[in-house]
Amino acid sequence: MSQPLKCSLCEEPATVHLSQVVQGKVTKVHLCEACAQKGGATDPAIFQLADALTAPAVAPSLICPHCGFTDIDFRKRGRLGCPDCWKTFGDALGGLLIKVQHEATHVGRAPVGVAPVGQMRHRLEIARTEMEVAIAAEDFEGAARLRDEIAQLELQLRNS
Amino acid sequence: MSVQDILSAENELTHMLGAQQAVVLSTRIRLARNLDGIPFPGWAKVPQRKEIAERCVEGLNRLPKFRRGHVFRMGELTDLDRAVLVERHLVSKELASGKFGAAVISKDQTCSVMINEEDHLRIQVVKAGWHLRGTWNIAEQLDDALGPDLKFAFSEKLGYLTACPTNVGTGLRASAMVHLPGLCLAGHMEKVSRALSQDGLAVRGWLGEGTEAAGNIFQISNQQTLGLSEDAILRHLGGWIKNVVEQEWNARRKLATEEGDKFVDRLSRSLGVLRYARLLTSAESMNMLSHLRLACDMGCLPEERRHIVDRLMIEGQPAHVQMRQGGELDSDGRDLRRAAVVREALRDFPEVGPPLA
């Protein structure tokens, strides 16, 4: 049975394990929780390694012009900085949105005074399908009602 | 108005105002909204957060719903005050832990709007029992009434803009608190949980994310907020809740039939302990109160007593016990006080009888 690894600095049981690969050469460092948290000047090489692994790899590539929020901030917090961030980060978040929401377009309500375009387009799609079904089932009254609704929606969308 | 007043007021979750039902304890609608042009609370500077709070409180106070309501600023409350509001599900732990958060609560405690939590505004409407459409209508009205005044951040493509991608779009989180002792005792909860999460519904213990279901109470909510209409979200949740309620009743009836005397015995022992114990921990009292609620649902105890059980479930929580007592208590002190409150409330309860057919 192998013994548990000991902290490189203080011989306590190690719970933090760092590996550095430089030009094919692997260096391993084992630390206990307390030493890993301390950081600082005790052994510069070890903590340079620790720092390098936790510091951001690159400079921010996206910055919101309204509030200064960056993509690195988002990676840390999981939340955006301001409503205008969605303009800056919207495209980049596309993949995440699909993963979390399975969809990327709003089809619900809008605030009072704002045309609910997404909702109308969504309803239009559904109504067109329903009309086809009604016609196929020879429910001509239903089809007529849907045709009127579709015309109304198309008009509203043209005007919005 | 103080938090103490909230405790003593009659509300439909703790008093028999004709609203309680079996299985579904309460229905909740939550809408996330943000003001246009100001950073979200987590990124806003302190002066901005204060501005957000002022504008939102002002906007809310103009609504008839919040006339004679309460405004609570988290920074001005004691730890105990805030803990009581969290226990009552009027505010979240996150709001209570921040300094610039506020909550505007209607007099009947069905509407609670959180300010400066993760988003600028979280409109919450809660009703006892199963009332998805009813709660939605109230929330929709509040949303429409506030919108013109407060100018919500909204985009055609992404809907209501929120701090977190998990809320963008409708900003709607619809949920129900359900009491599932039948499914729990039958060992079906894991299967039910899995089926629900596979179809886009989150299941958690009623005390929040990552907690066990104390008292066999779970919160079931929609996960998707974007790409579905509000109506579709509500229909989806509604369909599943009806399904779960049916399964719960099947499990209860099966259990009662198969266990016979053992079933009644289990419920009786819980009533016995609750009526006479001198010390009660939060966990054990929740478990036994769960049995009493089951008893009321099945006619083993009079249904008119159920609101007393519901009140004890809420008021048996640690901060509530201390506030009633008038100050902080240590663990043993709370257990002693809790037992006294429970003994008093259940004093006139009759014996547990067999279930009605």
Interface residues (C-beta under 8 A of the other chain):
Chain A: H66 C67 F69 D73 R77 G78 R79 L80 G81 C82 P83 D84 W86 G90 L93 L96 L97 V100 Q101 H102 E103 A104 T105 H106 V107 G108 R109 A110 P111 V112 G113 V114 V117 G118 Q119 H122
Chain B: N34 D36 G37 I38 P39 F40 G42 W43 A44 E118 E140 D143 D144 G147 P148 K151 F152 A153 F154 S155 E156 K157 L158 G159 Y160 L161 A163 C164 P165 T166 V168 G169 T170 L172 G200 Q224 T225 L226 G227 L228 S229 E230
